[in-house]
Amino acid sequence: MHMAALTVLILGVWAIIYHSEAQNLPKILERSSSHYNSISEDLTIFEYGKFEVTKPIKVEKIEFYAPEPLLVVSPKFQWRYVIVDIIFLFFFLTQLFSIIYFPSQEDEIEMAASIANWLPTNLQDVLQTRVNEGADGTIYKLAISGHSRGGKSAFTLALGFSKTKLSVKISSLIGIDPVAGSSKNDRTQPYVLTYVPSSFNLSIPVTIIGTGFGNQSNFFLQPCAPNLVNYQQFFDECKEGSHFVITDYGHMKMLNDFVYDPVASAVSLVCKSGSGLKSTMRRTLGGIMVAFLDAYFGDEKGQYLAILANPSLAPTNLYVQNKGNFRLPGNYDPV
């Protein structure tokens, strides 16, 4: 099976579109931890990939009929790839919104839904015009992800809370330190969290990646990912899935080493971050995301299962948990 991947920044929500020639994925039998520990010598998921991707392609609103401004990152070359090698993990939202206008959470969700619906008929025009005339923008799998408020937006979209009806199916979900508000009593709308365990009605592969310092105060400031509205609550309400916590890092530690936007710099200072290198955080986060997507939709499942079995394979301290009747990659029907 050959696969290519594109990354589209949708207003703070990452949508990763997979192009797959396979209609069915092989079943995987459970194997012992020792089997996947043996993969450690060949574990490459946390290293930089060898394939090139484009610089972010900025598409203005109305351009190519885009309902909102967005950024697209695509493989540079015409043939198909197994997986995205380098993911630009975070573009601060002020690149898309002015400081004067910052949308509500509800507006953000509707924007994300409208762009998801835009992808099947218009993405190919962007790729053929800006990347390569032979580029194929056919969408077979759509994986959606978001960080912080965008993480909640991604869950909202996957759970069907958007007013805009989706014309595309979401095949998997990655929540990166999702946050639903400043406290249980001060949540952003729509209210996704129910505070009922395993209440999310999701039948797609889900993983949640949290941070160890997200729920901790930075001096006298409020935590950026407070308890009862952070990744732990989202995971509690999933019926099943995987759960990673990058324990030695904070909520905004995946930013670029040098952040020139004054608003982004200010926000990053508000959150407790930890003393580790940002590059290590980005490598760990990116590796988990790529391993997860490649496990469920690609050829390589061993590296993801190896990380689940032995978190010490990651570049930094990692806590891992599986939830409910955890289904191994390959046990999901195509969606």
C-alpha positions in Angstrom: 0.0 0.0 0.0 1.3 3.5 -0.8 0.1 6.5 1.0 0.6 10.2 0.8 -0.3 12.8 3.4 -1.1 16.5 3.3 -1.5 18.8 6.3 -4.0 21.6 6.3 -4.2 24.1 9.1 -7.9 24.8 9.7 -8.1 27.7 12.1 -6.2 26.0 14.8 -7.4 22.5 14.0 -5.0 20.3 12.1 -6.6 18.2 9.4 -4.3 15.5 7.9 -5.6 14.0 4.7 -4.4 10.6 3.8 -4.5 9.2 0.2 -4.7 5.4 0.3 -5.0 2.8 -2.4 -6.0 0.1 0.1 -9.6 -0.5 0.9 -9.0 -2.8 3.9 -6.3 -3.0 6.5 -5.0 -6.3 7.7 -6.0 -7.5 11.1 -3.4 -7.5 13.8 -3.1 -10.0 16.6 -2.1 -8.9 20.1 1.6 -9.5 20.7 3.7 -9.5 23.8 5.5 -6.3 25.0 8.8 -8.1 24.5 8.1 -8.4 20.8 7.6 -4.7 20.3 10.5 -3.9 22.6 12.7 -5.7 20.1 11.7 -3.0 17.5 13.5 -0.4 19.5 16.7 -0.8 17.5 14.8 0.1 14.3 12.6 2.9 15.8 12.8 5.9 13.5 9.5 7.7 14.2 11.2 10.3 16.3 13.8 11.2 13.7 13.6 13.7 10.9 12.2 12.1 7.7 14.1 12.0 4.4 11.3 13.3 2.2 10.7 17.0 1.5 7.5 19.0 2.1 6.5 22.4 0.8 6.7 25.5 2.8 3.2 26.4 4.1 1.0 27.5 1.2 -1.1 30.4 2.3 -4.6 30.4 0.7 -6.6 33.5 1.3 -10.3 33.6 1.9 -12.2 33.3 -1.4 -9.0 32.2 -3.2 -9.8 28.8 -4.7 -13.2 29.3 -3.2 -11.8 28.9 0.3 -14.5 29.9 2.9 -11.7 30.9 5.3 -8.0 31.6 5.2 -5.8 28.4 5.6 -2.4 27.0 5.3 -1.5 23.8 3.4 1.6 21.7 3.7 2.1 19.1 1.0 4.7 16.6 -0.1 6.9 18.3 -2.7 7.0 15.5 -5.3 4.4 13.9 -7.5 4.6 10.3 -6.3 2.9 9.0 -3.2 4.6 8.7 0.2 4.1 6.4 3.1 3.6 9.1 5.7 4.3 12.8 6.3 8.0 13.1 7.4 7.9 16.5 9.0 4.9 18.1 10.5 4.8 21.8 11.2 3.2 21.4 14.6 2.0 24.8 15.4 1.2 28.0 13.7 -0.1 30.6 16.0 -3.7 31.7 15.3 -2.8 35.3 14.9 -1.4 34.3 11.5 -5.0 33.8 10.5 -6.9 36.2 12.6 -6.1 39.8 13.5 -5.8 40.8 17.1 -8.9 43.0 16.6 -11.0 40.0 15.5 -10.6 36.7 17.3 -13.5 34.3 16.7 -15.6 32.6 19.4 -15.2 28.9 19.9 -18.5 28.3 18.1 -17.4 30.4 15.1 -14.1 28.6 15.0 -15.9 25.2 14.8 -18.1 26.4 12.0 -15.1 27.7 10.1 -13.4 24.3 10.5 -16.5 22.5 9.3 -16.8 24.7 6.2 -13.2 24.1 5.3 -13.5 20.3 5.8 -16.4 20.4 3.3 -14.3 22.5 1.0 -11.5 20.0 0.8 -12.9 17.3 -1.5 -13.7 19.6 -4.4 -11.1 22.3 -4.1 -7.9 21.0 -2.5 -6.7 19.5 -5.8 -6.8 22.9 -7.5 -4.6 24.3 -4.8 -2.1 21.4 -5.1 -2.0 21.5 -8.9 -1.5 25.2 -9.0 0.9 25.7 -6.2 2.8 22.4 -6.0 2.7 20.2 -9.1 0.4 20.0 -12.1 0.1 16.2 -11.6 -0.8 16.4 -7.9 -3.7 14.2 -6.8 -5.9 15.8 -4.1 -8.4 12.9 -3.8 -9.3 12.4 -0.2 -9.7 8.9 1.2 -9.0 9.5 4.9 -9.4 12.6 6.9 -7.7 12.8 10.3 -8.4 15.9 12.4 -6.4 17.3 15.2 -6.0 20.4 17.2 -4.1 21.9 20.1 -5.6 23.6 23.2 -8.8 25.3 22.2 -8.3 23.8 18.8 -8.2 20.3 20.5 -11.7 20.9 21.9 -12.8 22.1 18.4 -11.5 18.9 16.9 -13.5 16.8 19.4 -16.6 19.0 18.8 -16.3 18.4 15.0 -15.8 14.7 15.4 -18.7 14.4 17.8 -21.0 16.1 15.3 -21.7 19.3 17.3 -21.1 21.7 14.5 -24.2 23.5 13.0 -22.6 23.1 9.6 -23.3 19.5 8.5 -20.1 17.7 7.4 -20.1 16.3 3.9 -16.9 14.4 4.6 -16.2 11.6 7.1 -13.6 12.0 9.9 -11.5 8.8 10.1 -9.4 9.6 13.2 -8.9 12.2 15.9 -5.8 13.5 17.8 -6.3 15.9 20.7 -3.2 17.8 21.6 -3.6 19.0 25.2 -7.2 19.9 24.6 -8.8 22.5 26.8 -12.5 23.2 27.2 -12.3 26.5 29.2 -10.7 28.1 32.2 -12.6 25.9 34.7 -15.5 23.4 34.9 -17.9 26.3 35.6 -16.4 28.6 32.9 -16.3 26.4 29.8 -16.5 27.6 26.2 -19.6 26.7 24.2 -20.7 24.3 22.9 -20.4 22.2 26.0 -18.8 19.0 24.8 -17.6 17.6 28.2 -20.4 15.7 30.0 -18.5 14.6 33.2 -19.9 11.2 32.6 -17.1 8.5 32.0 -17.0 7.0 28.5 -19.8 9.2 27.3 -18.3 10.3 24.0 -20.0 8.6 21.0 -16.9 8.0 18.9 -16.3 5.0 16.7 -13.0 6.1 15.2 -9.4 5.8 16.4 -8.6 8.4 19.0 -5.5 9.4 20.8 -5.0 12.3 23.3 -1.6 13.8 24.0 -1.3 15.8 27.2 1.4 17.7 29.0 2.7 17.3 32.5 2.9 21.0 33.4 -0.3 22.1 31.6 -2.4 22.0 34.8 0.3 23.8 36.9 0.3 27.5 37.7 3.1 29.7 36.4 3.8 32.0 39.4 0.4 33.5 40.3 -1.2 32.9 36.9 -4.0 30.4 36.2 -2.9 27.1 34.6 -3.2 27.0 30.8 -4.8 23.5 30.9 -6.7 23.4 34.2 -7.9 20.1 35.8 -11.5 19.1 34.9 -11.3 20.8 31.5 -8.0 19.4 30.2 -6.7 16.3 28.4 -7.5 14.0 31.4 -11.2 14.8 31.3 -11.4 14.3 27.6 -9.7 11.0 27.9 -12.0 9.9 30.8 -15.0 10.6 28.5 -13.6 8.5 25.6 -14.9 5.0 25.4 -11.5 3.7 24.2 -8.3 5.0 22.8 -4.7 5.8 23.7 -3.5 8.4 26.0 0.0 9.9 26.2 1.4 12.5 28.6 4.7 14.2 27.8 5.4 14.7 31.5 8.3 17.2 31.6 6.8 19.8 29.3 4.1 22.5 29.4 1.1 23.5 27.3 2.9 25.7 24.8 6.3 24.0 24.7 5.8 22.8 21.1 6.3 26.3 19.7 9.2 27.1 17.5 12.5 27.9 19.3 12.2 31.5 18.3 8.7 33.0 18.3 8.5 36.5 16.8 4.8 37.2 17.1 4.3 39.3 20.3 1.0 37.7 21.2 2.3 34.2 20.8 5.4 35.1 22.9 3.2 36.6 25.6 0.9 33.5 25.7 3.9 31.1 25.9 5.2 33.0 28.9 1.9 32.7 30.7 2.0 28.9 30.6 4.4 26.9 32.8 6.7 25.2 30.3 9.4 23.1 31.9 13.1 23.3 31.3 13.6 20.8 28.4 14.3 21.7 24.8 11.4 22.7 22.6 12.9 20.6 19.8 12.6 17.5 22.0 9.0 18.3 22.7 8.3 18.8 19.0 10.0 15.5 18.1 8.1 13.6 20.7 4.7 15.1 19.8 5.3 14.8 16.1 6.6 11.2 16.4 3.5 10.1 18.4 1.1 11.7 15.9 2.8 10.2 12.8 3.1 6.7 14.5 -0.6 6.8 15.4 -1.7 7.7 11.9 0.7 5.3 10.2 -0.5 2.5 12.5 -4.1 2.9 11.7 -3.9 3.9 8.0 -0.5 2.9 6.8 1.9 0.0 6.5 3.9 0.5 9.7 2.1 -0.5 12.9 5.0 -1.8 14.9 6.5 1.5 15.9 3.2 2.8 17.5 2.7 -0.5 19.3 6.3 -0.4 20.5 5.8 3.1 22.0 2.6 1.8 23.7 4.5 -1.2 25.1 7.6 0.7 26.1 7.2 4.5 26.5 10.9 4.8 27.4 11.6 4.6 23.6 10.4 8.2 23.3 13.0 11.1 23.4 11.7 12.3 26.8 9.6 11.0 29.7 6.3 9.7 28.5 3.3 8.2 30.3 1.0 5.9 28.3 -2.4 4.5 29.0 -5.0 2.6 27.0 -8.7 2.9 27.6 -11.6 0.5 27.6 -11.7 -2.3 25.0 -8.7 -0.8 23.3 -8.7 -1.9 19.6 -5.3 -2.4 18.0 -4.6 -0.8 14.6 -6.2 -2.8 11.9 -9.3 -3.7 13.9 -11.3 -0.7 12.7 -13.5 -1.0 9.7 -12.7 1.4 6.9 -14.7 4.7 7.4 
